[in-house]
Amino acid sequence: MRRAVLVLVILFIVLGAVAAISLYLAKDNVTVSGRACVTYLPGTIIQEIEFVDTQTGASTAFQFHQHSSSAGNYSVTLKNGHTYNVYISFCVINPENSQTHFTTTFQVNATYGQTVITKDFWD
């Protein structure tokens, strides 16, 4: 009987630790969404927006699926407190001749409890 209680207590401790770690890691994430637009030339088609973490080098990208627009809505999950270089990829008429331009440096700085940031990017 004591052994079963001990195993049950250990199980609850492990499950509680896993839940606490998951919550801790999740609170550092922020959903960043908005609109990206390319005003390069007539016939420009936006293809991708990419966020490259300047601290870790990790890359997070959003692919636009429309095939005839210079703008589109995006949504990505990024680490709070990190700085990102933002790149927009696009083509002019021919999707096989893609170009990627550095757009800006973006600091994700959500306040405590904030899980969503809206940010538009223009190139």
Backbone as a chain_set.jsonl record, in Angstrom:
{"seq": "MRRAVLVLVILFIVLGAVAAISLYLAKDNVTVSGRACVTYLPGTIIQEIEFVDTQTGASTAFQFHQHSSSAGNYSVTLKNGHTYNVYISFCVINPENSQTHFTTTFQVNATYGQTVITKDFWD", "coords": {"N": [[0.818, -1.19, 0.0], [1.921, 1.292, 0.835], [3.887, 1.547, -1.055], [2.433, 1.878, -3.429], [1.218, 4.336, -2.92], [3.5, 5.953, -2.771], [4.47, 5.693, -5.418], [2.343, 6.898, -6.756], [2.507, 9.532, -5.733], [5.023, 10.292, -6.726], [4.452, 10.151, -9.453], [2.556, 12.252, -9.714], [4.211, 14.416, -9.069], [6.073, 14.36, -11.169], [4.343, 14.756, -13.389], [3.36, 17.289, -12.73], [5.729, 18.797, -12.874], [6.361, 18.549, -15.606], [4.149, 19.873, -16.722], [4.565, 22.46, -15.662], [7.029, 23.166, -16.825], [6.318, 23.136, -19.536], [4.412, 25.219, -19.586], [6.061, 27.352, -18.832], [7.859, 27.466, -21.024], [6.068, 27.991, -23.1], [5.073, 30.536, -22.476], [6.973, 32.283, -23.317], [6.644, 32.559, -25.972], [5.312, 34.435, -28.684], [2.656, 35.318, -30.753], [3.005, 36.747, -33.798], [1.468, 38.74, -36.087], [0.095, 40.1, -39.101], [0.148, 42.309, -41.892], [1.925, 41.983, -44.893], [3.61, 43.673, -47.462], [4.656, 44.342, -50.796], [5.937, 46.866, -52.668], [7.308, 47.121, -55.051], [7.445, 46.969, -58.004], [4.996, 47.279, -60.663], [3.09, 44.319, -61.017], [4.355, 42.803, -59.139], [4.7, 40.015, -57.008], [4.125, 38.825, -53.859], [5.908, 36.392, -51.949], [7.062, 35.221, -49.611], [7.577, 35.829, -46.111], [10.192, 36.197, -43.875], [11.614, 35.614, -40.71], [14.553, 36.042, -39.051], [16.233, 35.057, -36.307], [18.365, 37.054, -34.483], [19.859, 36.32, -32.325], [19.943, 33.514, -32.083], [20.014, 32.524, -34.649], [17.984, 31.073, -35.714], [15.384, 30.456, -38.054], [12.196, 31.58, -39.036], [9.541, 31.211, -41.148], [6.887, 32.408, -43.267], [4.832, 31.318, -45.788], [3.287, 32.805, -48.522], [0.297, 32.093, -50.197], [-1.218, 33.064, -52.255], [-1.115, 33.834, -55.717], [-0.913, 36.115, -57.192], [-0.739, 38.564, -55.985], [0.484, 41.54, -54.417], [0.515, 41.793, -51.735], [-0.215, 40.382, -48.467], [-1.686, 38.566, -45.712], [-0.047, 37.444, -42.741], [1.102, 35.104, -40.207], [3.055, 34.197, -37.489], [4.931, 32.39, -34.99], [7.005, 33.642, -32.549], [9.914, 34.122, -30.432], [9.624, 35.876, -27.418], [11.258, 38.91, -26.554], [13.368, 38.6, -28.25], [15.371, 39.605, -31.081], [14.8, 40.157, -34.5], [15.817, 39.829, -37.889], [14.093, 40.877, -40.691], [12.957, 39.557, -43.692], [11.664, 39.86, -46.965], [10.447, 37.942, -49.557], [9.903, 37.978, -53.037], [8.536, 38.092, -56.374], [8.687, 39.378, -59.706], [6.274, 39.17, -61.837], [7.262, 36.59, -62.943], [7.342, 33.703, -61.118], [9.564, 32.053, -60.825], [11.813, 33.619, -60.769], [12.743, 34.695, -58.181], [13.225, 37.207, -55.655], [14.892, 38.334, -52.722], [14.608, 40.611, -50.149], [16.111, 42.469, -47.528], [14.173, 43.81, -44.979], [13.706, 45.081, -42.422], [14.869, 45.453, -39.005], [13.434, 43.825, -36.306], [12.174, 43.996, -33.076], [10.846, 41.787, -30.811], [8.745, 42.502, -28.328], [6.802, 41.869, -26.125], [4.501, 42.693, -23.559], [4.079, 41.522, -20.155], [1.943, 38.793, -20.09], [0.876, 39.374, -22.56], [0.17, 37.882, -25.604], [-0.056, 38.195, -28.296], [0.969, 40.099, -31.071], [0.483, 42.691, -33.386], [1.845, 43.495, -36.457], [2.76, 45.261, -39.282], [4.544, 44.944, -42.359], [6.418, 46.504, -44.887], [7.882, 46.55, -48.08]], "CA": [[0.0, 0.0, 0.0], [2.801, 2.466, 0.889], [4.594, 1.635, -2.329], [1.485, 2.422, -4.403], [1.065, 5.762, -2.611], [4.754, 6.579, -3.162], [4.482, 5.746, -6.883], [1.343, 7.898, -7.137], [3.06, 10.848, -5.402], [6.089, 10.558, -7.696], [3.79, 10.401, -10.728], [1.999, 13.603, -9.662], [5.326, 15.363, -9.091], [6.6, 14.377, -12.533], [3.348, 15.4, -14.253], [3.356, 18.716, -12.386], [6.959, 19.398, -13.409], [6.211, 18.621, -17.059], [3.189, 20.946, -16.994], [5.203, 23.736, -15.331], [8.038, 23.45, -17.85], [5.588, 23.461, -20.77], [3.837, 26.543, -19.411], [7.164, 28.303, -18.837], [8.363, 27.606, -22.379], [5.029, 28.568, -23.948], [4.836, 31.951, -22.191], [7.986, 33.056, -24.012], [6.26, 32.66, -27.372], [4.357, 35.478, -29.035], [2.168, 35.235, -32.124], [3.131, 38.016, -34.508], [0.713, 38.653, -37.331], [-0.185, 41.392, -39.729], [0.111, 42.35, -43.346], [3.188, 42.269, -45.562], [3.33, 44.211, -48.795], [5.797, 44.698, -51.624], [5.56, 47.92, -53.616], [8.524, 47.192, -55.86], [7.076, 47.291, -59.387], [3.723, 46.656, -61.04], [3.241, 42.889, -61.31], [5.1, 42.155, -58.069], [3.946, 38.989, -56.277], [4.787, 38.474, -52.597], [6.01, 34.946, -51.815], [7.409, 34.753, -48.273], [8.179, 36.712, -45.122], [11.064, 35.368, -43.048], [12.158, 36.232, -39.508], [15.781, 35.355, -38.666], [16.592, 35.433, -34.934], [19.756, 37.514, -34.459], [20.545, 35.696, -31.195], [20.107, 32.067, -32.262], [20.122, 32.178, -36.066], [16.806, 30.304, -36.131], [14.575, 31.115, -39.073], [10.777, 31.265, -39.067], [9.022, 31.793, -42.396], [5.487, 32.238, -43.644], [4.672, 31.277, -47.236], [2.026, 33.337, -49.04], [-0.19, 31.135, -51.173], [-1.818, 33.703, -53.422], [-0.116, 33.843, -56.783], [-1.071, 37.294, -58.04], [-0.922, 39.738, -55.149], [1.694, 42.133, -53.853], [0.35, 41.875, -50.276], [-0.927, 39.269, -47.869], [-1.666, 38.448, -44.252], [0.838, 36.397, -42.244], [1.08, 34.835, -38.772], [4.16, 33.338, -37.081], [5.206, 32.353, -33.559], [8.383, 34.04, -32.299], [10.321, 34.209, -29.028], [9.556, 37.208, -26.838], [12.53, 39.454, -26.13], [14.392, 38.37, -29.261], [15.427, 40.533, -32.203], [14.73, 39.428, -35.767], [15.956, 40.48, -39.184], [12.912, 40.503, -41.469], [13.194, 39.518, -45.132], [10.491, 39.572, -47.784], [10.756, 37.392, -50.875], [8.872, 38.288, -54.02], [8.95, 38.004, -57.766], [7.992, 40.297, -60.606], [5.575, 38.394, -62.849], [7.715, 35.203, -63.067], [7.647, 33.149, -59.791], [10.849, 31.361, -60.798], [12.864, 34.619, -60.575], [12.449, 35.264, -56.866], [14.184, 38.109, -55.025], [14.694, 38.477, -51.28], [15.14, 41.885, -49.661], [16.073, 42.793, -46.098], [13.156, 44.835, -44.776], [13.954, 45.832, -41.2], [15.139, 44.682, -37.796], [12.211, 43.882, -35.502], [12.315, 43.521, -31.692], [9.602, 41.28, -30.221], [8.762, 43.01, -26.963], [5.448, 41.775, -25.574], [4.404, 42.892, -22.122], [3.676, 40.328, -19.41], [0.585, 38.348, -20.37], [0.529, 39.624, -23.955], [0.556, 36.733, -26.423], [-0.258, 38.52, -29.704], [1.41, 41.414, -31.545], [0.163, 42.957, -34.792], [2.905, 44.299, -37.059], [2.771, 45.255, -40.737], [5.854, 45.154, -42.97], [6.358, 46.972, -46.271], [9.163, 46.594, -48.764]], "C": [[0.864, 1.258, 0.0], [3.52, 2.665, -0.445], [3.694, 2.247, -3.398], [1.293, 3.921, -4.186], [2.318, 6.515, -3.042], [4.845, 6.727, -4.679], [3.503, 6.811, -7.373], [1.854, 9.311, -6.866], [4.15, 11.228, -6.404], [5.494, 10.881, -9.066], [3.214, 11.809, -10.776], [3.097, 14.661, -9.721], [5.883, 15.484, -10.509], [5.627, 15.083, -13.476], [3.277, 16.9, -13.987], [4.574, 19.433, -12.942], [6.873, 19.555, -14.922], [5.255, 19.758, -17.432], [3.808, 22.317, -16.729], [6.236, 24.126, -16.384], [7.361, 23.837, -19.167], [4.996, 24.863, -20.71], [4.926, 27.607, -19.476], [7.687, 28.535, -20.251], [7.344, 28.276, -23.289], [4.848, 30.059, -23.701], [5.857, 32.851, -22.866], [7.654, 33.242, -25.484], [5.204, 33.734, -27.567], [3.938, 35.25, -30.481], [2.237, 36.629, -32.726], [2.401, 37.848, -35.831], [0.451, 40.053, -37.854], [-0.225, 41.24, -41.231], [1.511, 42.683, -43.865], [2.875, 42.683, -46.992], [4.637, 44.56, -49.493], [5.315, 45.715, -52.657], [6.72, 48.184, -54.563], [8.239, 47.696, -57.269], [5.667, 46.762, -59.642], [3.977, 45.188, -61.41], [4.024, 42.138, -60.256], [4.185, 41.204, -57.304], [4.727, 38.629, -55.02], [4.786, 36.955, -52.441], [6.23, 34.493, -50.377], [7.861, 35.923, -47.408], [8.951, 35.804, -44.16], [11.623, 36.195, -41.898], [13.371, 35.418, -39.075], [16.222, 35.912, -37.314], [18.068, 35.821, -34.892], [20.547, 36.88, -33.32], [20.867, 34.225, -31.447], [20.345, 31.657, -33.716], [18.936, 31.386, -36.589], [15.956, 31.133, -37.093], [13.131, 30.628, -38.978], [10.182, 31.97, -40.274], [7.536, 31.512, -42.554], [5.414, 32.329, -45.163], [3.31, 31.851, -47.615], [1.574, 32.437, -50.184], [-0.919, 31.775, -52.345], [-0.73, 33.858, -54.475], [-0.246, 35.071, -57.682], [-1.18, 38.583, -57.235], [0.405, 40.241, -54.601], [1.621, 42.239, -52.332], [-0.386, 40.649, -49.773], [-0.808, 39.287, -46.361], [-0.771, 37.278, -43.849], [0.612, 36.216, -40.751], [2.188, 33.837, -38.459], [4.271, 33.377, -35.559], [6.687, 32.603, -33.342], [8.643, 34.107, -30.804], [10.263, 35.654, -28.553], [10.943, 37.64, -26.377], [13.646, 39.25, -27.128], [14.283, 39.417, -30.373], [15.527, 39.722, -33.489], [15.053, 40.346, -36.934], [14.813, 39.958, -40.04], [13.241, 40.627, -42.955], [11.884, 39.211, -45.837], [10.974, 39.085, -49.149], [9.58, 37.646, -51.802], [9.421, 38.034, -55.415], [8.188, 39.065, -58.55], [7.542, 39.464, -61.796], [5.988, 36.919, -62.853], [8.115, 34.645, -61.691], [8.989, 32.433, -59.7], [12.024, 32.319, -60.61], [12.601, 35.387, -59.282], [13.59, 36.163, -56.388], [13.87, 38.173, -53.54], [15.365, 39.768, -50.847], [15.054, 41.948, -48.147], [15.09, 43.939, -45.932], [13.468, 45.712, -43.573], [14.433, 44.884, -40.108], [13.96, 44.91, -36.868], [12.462, 43.253, -34.136], [10.949, 43.058, -31.189], [9.648, 41.641, -28.743], [7.339, 43.048, -26.41], [5.496, 42.004, -24.066], [3.916, 41.609, -21.461], [2.21, 40.007, -19.694], [0.143, 38.576, -21.802], [1.036, 38.47, -24.81], [0.453, 37.006, -27.92], [0.23, 39.937, -29.973], [1.004, 41.533, -33.005], [1.223, 43.895, -35.344], [2.846, 44.137, -38.575], [4.183, 45.553, -41.234], [5.671, 45.511, -44.43], [7.748, 46.974, -46.86], [9.009, 47.341, -50.06]], "O": [[0.584, 2.196, -0.747], [3.73, 3.79, -0.898], [4.158, 3.061, -4.196], [1.215, 4.687, -5.147], [2.218, 7.599, -3.617], [5.254, 7.778, -5.172], [3.81, 7.547, -8.31], [1.653, 10.202, -7.692], [4.191, 12.364, -6.875], [5.975, 11.777, -9.759], [3.369, 12.497, -11.785], [2.921, 15.698, -10.361], [6.134, 16.59, -10.989], [6.043, 15.92, -14.277], [3.149, 17.691, -14.921], [4.463, 20.558, -13.43], [7.271, 20.588, -15.46], [5.529, 20.519, -18.36], [3.59, 23.246, -17.506], [6.307, 25.286, -16.788], [7.798, 24.775, -19.834], [5.074, 25.612, -21.684], [4.738, 28.649, -20.104], [7.933, 29.677, -20.639], [7.722, 29.055, -24.164], [4.501, 30.789, -24.63], [5.637, 34.057, -22.98], [8.324, 34.012, -26.173], [4.321, 33.92, -26.73], [4.786, 35.013, -31.342], [1.611, 37.567, -32.233], [2.684, 36.928, -36.598], [0.573, 41.046, -37.135], [-0.581, 40.19, -41.765], [2.189, 43.561, -43.332], [1.994, 42.12, -47.643], [5.595, 45.013, -48.865], [4.391, 45.443, -53.424], [7.065, 49.333, -54.838], [8.746, 48.743, -57.671], [5.194, 45.89, -58.914], [4.98, 44.872, -62.05], [4.335, 40.961, -60.441], [3.043, 41.541, -56.992], [5.869, 38.177, -55.108], [3.795, 36.297, -52.758], [5.653, 33.491, -49.954], [8.451, 36.885, -47.902], [8.438, 34.786, -43.696], [12.052, 37.333, -42.088], [13.241, 34.234, -38.765], [16.546, 37.093, -37.195], [18.931, 35.009, -35.228], [21.778, 36.896, -33.343], [21.936, 33.746, -31.07], [20.827, 30.555, -33.977], [18.881, 31.06, -37.775], [15.834, 32.35, -36.952], [12.871, 29.431, -38.856], [10.305, 33.188, -40.409], [7.007, 30.523, -42.047], [5.881, 33.303, -45.754], [2.287, 31.421, -47.081], [2.376, 32.062, -51.039], [-1.211, 31.098, -53.331], [0.447, 33.998, -54.142], [0.254, 35.072, -58.807], [-1.664, 39.592, -57.749], [1.328, 39.464, -54.353], [2.562, 42.722, -51.702], [-1.082, 39.965, -50.523], [0.07, 39.946, -45.803], [-0.738, 36.249, -44.525], [0.004, 37.067, -40.101], [2.266, 32.771, -39.07], [3.761, 34.297, -34.919], [7.53, 31.882, -33.874], [7.708, 34.143, -30.004], [10.792, 36.552, -29.209], [11.713, 36.827, -25.867], [14.772, 39.684, -26.883], [13.233, 40.029, -30.57], [16.248, 38.727, -33.555], [14.62, 41.498, -36.969], [14.583, 38.751, -40.112], [13.735, 41.656, -43.414], [11.089, 38.4, -45.363], [11.795, 39.727, -49.803], [8.42, 37.544, -51.405], [10.614, 37.794, -55.601], [7.166, 39.578, -58.094], [8.346, 39.103, -62.654], [5.111, 36.059, -62.772], [9.132, 35.069, -61.143], [9.5, 32.227, -58.599], [13.132, 31.87, -60.318], [12.279, 36.575, -59.3], [14.76, 35.914, -56.678], [12.709, 38.076, -53.144], [16.539, 39.998, -51.136], [14.058, 41.537, -47.552], [15.161, 44.93, -46.659], [13.494, 46.937, -43.681], [14.405, 43.665, -40.272], [13.533, 46.047, -36.664], [12.912, 42.11, -34.048], [10.003, 43.845, -31.144], [10.492, 41.142, -28.0], [6.749, 44.116, -26.248], [6.422, 41.558, -23.389], [3.4, 40.716, -22.132], [1.342, 40.868, -19.549], [-0.872, 38.022, -22.223], [2.215, 38.12, -24.742], [0.827, 36.159, -28.731], [-0.053, 40.859, -29.209], [1.162, 40.587, -33.776], [1.477, 44.959, -34.779], [2.878, 43.02, -39.09], [4.924, 46.316, -40.614], [4.867, 44.898, -45.132], [8.702, 47.369, -46.189], [9.978, 47.498, -50.802]]}, "num_chains": 1, "name": "protein.A"}
